[in-house]
Each structure stands twice: as C-alpha cells, then as structure tokens.
C-alpha cells in the first residue's frame, strides 16, 4: 500500500489503520508528516528547543502506545494536536506550580536555597495536586484549570464553555473546597496551596 498524505496535510484513514495494526512504515510516515509542525507549534508556547523536542517525542511515543485505540474515521491531525496541547499545558502548569512554590518559600524564608528537602516537597505537592485534580468531575476540573492555571476570568470561561457565570463560580468554589479539605492534614503544603489558589 502506498502511504500518502492527502492535500489537506492530514493522514489518510488507511495509514491510521496500518498504524493500528503495528505497521512501522505507517508510524514513520506519520512522524515525518507531523513532527516538524508539532515542534514549531510547541516551541511557540515554550520558547525552549530541548523542552519542545522532548514533548514531541513524548507525543509520538504515546501515539505508538495507544495506537489500537485511535479511531481512523476521525481527524487524526486534530487528535494529535489535542494530545500535544495537553502535554504543553501540563508542562506549563508544572512550571507555574514550581515557580509559585519557590516564591512562597522566598517570602517566608529569605535564606531559601533549593535543597533535597525542598525538592521533595515540590514533588510531593505536584503529585498531590495532580492526583486531586484527576478526582474532580470533568467539567469542574476544566473550569478550575481555566481559572486557576490559565488565569482566565470567569466571564470568559462562561463564554468559552457556554455556561452561566454563576455556574462557573459555583464549580470553582466546589473544586477549591474539595482541594482544601484534602490538604488540611498537610499544613505546609496546604498553606502554600491556599495562597496559590487565590493569587
């Protein structure tokens, strides 16, 4: 079978079908068709060559791992970019958390310098936040991320998701309450997290 892309630049369903069957030629064709554009797309947000290259590699590794789950009847290009956006978003989210944590430590301890202990605290915090966010209902998690991670104002979230501002505010309140409740037994992390939520 001749592996070709169509004029729109997207991969044909036949190529995706071959990928799902474990065809390395199809996988290579997909990589060659999209890796460069995905790199430029990622670099636009990260402004870092090494980090952008790493994310592109992670995306294609993930594509191979879940190849059997891909629907060849849907736009593969959209699927690929959505996966890339999610990885870029998560990468930026972790950078935000790390920076805010360092700012918190600097505020409360002017002699702060990174040590194995503070590094472990950050990893613990990051893992805890990610774990708790995954437990939120999809809509609630999406609204919370748009508000607290991306810094989008409530009216814009309301417009973007087609929800009332009251609903947006209510979902943010519920998410915040849930997160604070599950951090109440970890004082040093909870203190920082409360600061992070409302700044």
C-alpha positions in Angstrom: 0.0 0.0 0.0 1.2 3.5 -0.9 1.4 5.6 2.2 0.5 9.1 1.3 -0.9 12.2 3.0 -3.8 14.0 1.3 -3.8 17.6 0.1 -5.0 19.0 3.4 -1.9 17.6 5.1 -3.8 15.1 7.2 -3.1 11.3 7.2 -5.5 9.1 5.4 -7.6 6.6 7.3 -5.8 3.7 5.5 -2.5 4.9 7.1 -4.1 5.1 10.5 -5.4 1.6 10.0 -2.0 0.3 9.2 -0.6 2.1 12.3 -3.2 0.4 14.5 -2.0 -2.9 13.1 1.6 -2.1 14.2 3.0 -1.1 10.8 6.2 0.7 11.5 6.2 2.2 8.0 2.9 3.9 8.7 4.2 5.1 12.0 7.3 6.6 10.4 5.1 8.2 7.7 3.1 9.9 10.4 6.2 11.0 12.3 7.7 12.5 9.2 4.5 14.3 8.3 3.8 15.9 11.6 6.9 16.1 13.8 8.3 19.3 12.4 5.0 21.2 12.5 4.3 19.9 16.1 7.8 21.1 17.1 7.1 24.6 15.8 3.7 24.6 17.5 5.1 23.5 20.8 8.1 25.9 20.6 5.6 28.8 20.1 4.4 28.3 23.7 7.6 27.0 25.4 10.3 29.1 23.7 12.7 26.2 24.5 14.1 23.9 21.9 15.0 21.0 24.2 11.7 21.0 26.0 9.8 21.3 22.7 11.7 18.4 21.2 11.1 16.3 24.3 7.3 16.9 24.2 7.1 16.0 20.5 9.0 12.7 21.3 6.6 12.0 24.2 3.6 12.6 21.9 4.8 10.1 19.3 5.8 7.6 21.9 2.3 7.9 23.3 0.7 7.5 19.8 2.5 4.2 19.4 1.5 3.0 22.9 -2.2 3.7 22.3 -2.3 3.1 18.5 -5.0 0.4 18.8 -7.4 3.0 20.4 -7.2 5.5 17.6 -10.3 6.0 15.5 -9.2 6.0 11.8 -12.6 7.6 10.9 -11.9 10.8 12.9 -9.4 13.5 12.2 -6.0 12.2 13.2 -4.5 15.7 12.9 -6.9 17.1 15.4 -6.3 14.1 17.7 -2.5 14.7 17.5 -2.7 18.4 18.2 -5.1 17.9 21.1 -2.6 15.5 22.7 0.2 17.9 22.1 -1.8 20.8 23.6 -2.5 18.8 26.7 1.2 17.9 27.1 2.2 21.6 26.7 -0.5 22.6 29.1 0.7 20.1 31.7 4.3 21.2 31.3 3.4 24.9 31.8 1.2 24.0 34.7 4.1 22.3 36.5 6.3 25.3 35.8 3.7 27.6 37.4 3.4 25.4 40.4 7.1 25.2 40.8 7.6 29.0 40.5 4.8 29.8 42.9 6.2 27.3 45.4 9.6 28.9 45.2 8.1 32.4 45.6 6.2 31.1 48.6 9.4 29.8 50.2 11.3 33.0 49.4 8.5 35.0 51.0 8.6 33.0 54.2 12.3 32.3 54.3 14.7 34.8 52.8 17.6 32.5 53.1 15.9 29.9 50.9 18.0 27.8 48.6 16.9 24.6 46.9 17.8 21.5 48.9 16.9 17.9 48.6 14.2 18.5 51.2 12.6 21.4 49.3 12.8 19.4 46.1 11.0 16.5 47.7 8.4 19.0 49.0 7.7 20.3 45.5 7.4 16.8 44.0 5.1 15.8 46.8 3.0 18.9 46.2 2.9 18.4 42.4 1.9 14.8 42.7 -0.8 15.6 45.3 -2.3 18.4 43.2 -2.3 16.3 40.0 -3.9 13.4 41.9 -6.6 15.5 43.5 -7.4 17.3 40.2 -7.9 14.0 38.5 -10.6 13.2 41.0 -12.7 16.2 40.1 -15.6 15.8 37.7 -14.6 16.7 34.1 -16.5 20.0 33.9 -15.3 21.1 37.3 -11.7 20.3 36.6 -11.8 22.1 33.3 -13.3 25.2 34.8 -10.8 25.1 37.7 -7.9 24.7 35.3 -9.0 27.6 33.1 -9.4 29.8 36.1 -6.5 29.0 38.4 -3.9 27.6 35.9 -4.6 29.7 32.8 -5.8 32.8 34.7 -8.9 33.2 32.6 -11.5 35.5 34.1 -14.9 34.0 34.9 -16.9 35.8 32.2 -14.5 34.4 29.5 -14.8 30.9 31.0 -18.6 31.3 30.9 -18.5 32.4 27.3 -16.0 29.7 26.2 -17.9 26.9 27.8 -21.4 28.2 27.3 -22.2 28.2 31.0 -23.6 30.9 33.3 -21.2 32.9 35.4 -23.0 31.6 38.5 -22.3 28.0 37.4 -18.6 28.8 36.8 -18.3 30.5 40.2 -20.0 27.5 41.9 -17.8 25.0 40.2 -14.6 26.9 41.2 -15.9 27.1 44.8 -16.6 23.4 44.9 -13.2 22.5 43.4 -11.4 24.7 45.8 -13.3 23.4 48.8 -12.5 19.8 47.7 -8.8 20.5 47.3 -8.5 22.4 50.6 -10.3 19.6 52.5 -7.9 17.0 51.2 -4.9 19.1 52.1 -5.9 20.0 55.6 -3.7 17.4 57.2 -0.6 18.6 55.4 -0.1 22.1 56.8 3.0 23.2 55.0 1.5 22.2 51.6 -2.0 23.4 52.4 -0.7 26.8 53.4 1.1 27.2 50.1 -1.8 25.8 48.1 -4.3 28.2 49.6 -2.0 31.1 48.6 -1.7 29.6 45.1 -5.5 29.2 44.7 -6.3 32.8 45.4 -3.4 34.7 43.7 
